[in-house]
């Protein structure tokens, strides 16, 4: 209701280009998230690291892992609350995705939206 243009028009239809009023753009968020995950992967080589975040940063990572730029975020399925992603990062910066936004463990409690709806 308060921000119909930035939420209704951009967030729901073209999330990768969203820039909430007085907030961080999704593109800026993606740069920050990618840099931090790369930093953590380099800092913890050979270790298991758990990262907890909100849906949009997780979805941005899933986009990266699937080869999509943040501007094409609508091609990536929404990652629900309490979803699980598992990725192995290699020393050369490559990665192997095992799970991306998996929420099957939640059963009927899943909060996912259909692909392309958000």
N, C-alpha and C positions, 0 to 999 in steps of 0.2 A: 504493500500500500504506500509506504513512504517513498520508495525508490522504484517506481514502476519501469522507468527507462533502463536503469543500470541493472536491475534484477530481472524483470520480466522479459525485456527485449534482448539484452546482451548475455546475461548470466545463463539463462535457460536455453537460448538459441545458439550462442557462440561463446561458450565459457572461456575458451583460449584467449579471447580478446577482451574479456571483462576487466573493468577497472572501476570498482566501487567508489562512489563519491567519498573523498577524504580517506581513501584506503589504498592499499598496495594492489597494483595490477597483477593479474594472473601471470603475465610474462615476467614481471620482476620477481614474483614468488617462485616461478620455475627456476630462474637463475640462482636464487638463494638456496633453494632446496637441492638442486643438482650439485652446487659447490659444496654444500655441507655433507651430503652423502658421499661424494668423492673424497672429501677430507677424512671422514670417518673410516671409509674403506682403506685408505692409505695408512691411517694411523693404527688400524687394528688388523693388519694383514695376518691371515691364518687364524683369526679369531671369529667367534660368533657374536654378532652385535644385534641387539633388538632396538628398533626405532618405533616410537609410537607417535601418531600424528592424526590430523583431521583428514577428511575424505579428499579434498582437492589436492593437497600435497601428495597423497598416495596415488591418486589418479594421474597426476603429472609424472610421477616416477614410472608408473605403468606405461604411460605414453612414451617416455624415453626408452624404456626397455623394449617396447614393441616397435620402435623406430619412427614414431610420430613426433613432430615438433609440437610445442605447446599450443600453437595456433590451430592445430587439428585435434584438440582435446575431445571434440564431440565424437570422434571415431573410437574413443576408448570407453568401455563400459564403466559406469559409475561404480566407485568402490565404496561399499557400505561401511557403516560403523562396525568396528570390531572385526573387520576383514583381515585376512592374513596374506602377505606377500613374502615369498622366499626367493632370494637372489644370491648367487655366488659371484663375488667380484674377484677377478684375477689381478695379479701384479701389473699386467700390461694395460689395465683399464677396461678390458673386456668383461663381460658378465654372462651368466647363464640364468635364465628365469625358470624357476620351478613352479611357482604359484604367483598369480597377480590378482589381488583383490578377491581372493577366495572367501566365501562366506557360507559355504554349505553346512558348516558346523552349527549355524544359527537356526537352521530349519525355517519355520514360519516367522521368526523374529528378524529376518533379513530386512535391511532398509534400502536395498538397491532399487534404482530406477532402470527403465529400459535403455539400451544403448541408443544414443542420439537424443534422448529426451532432456538431458541436462548436460 
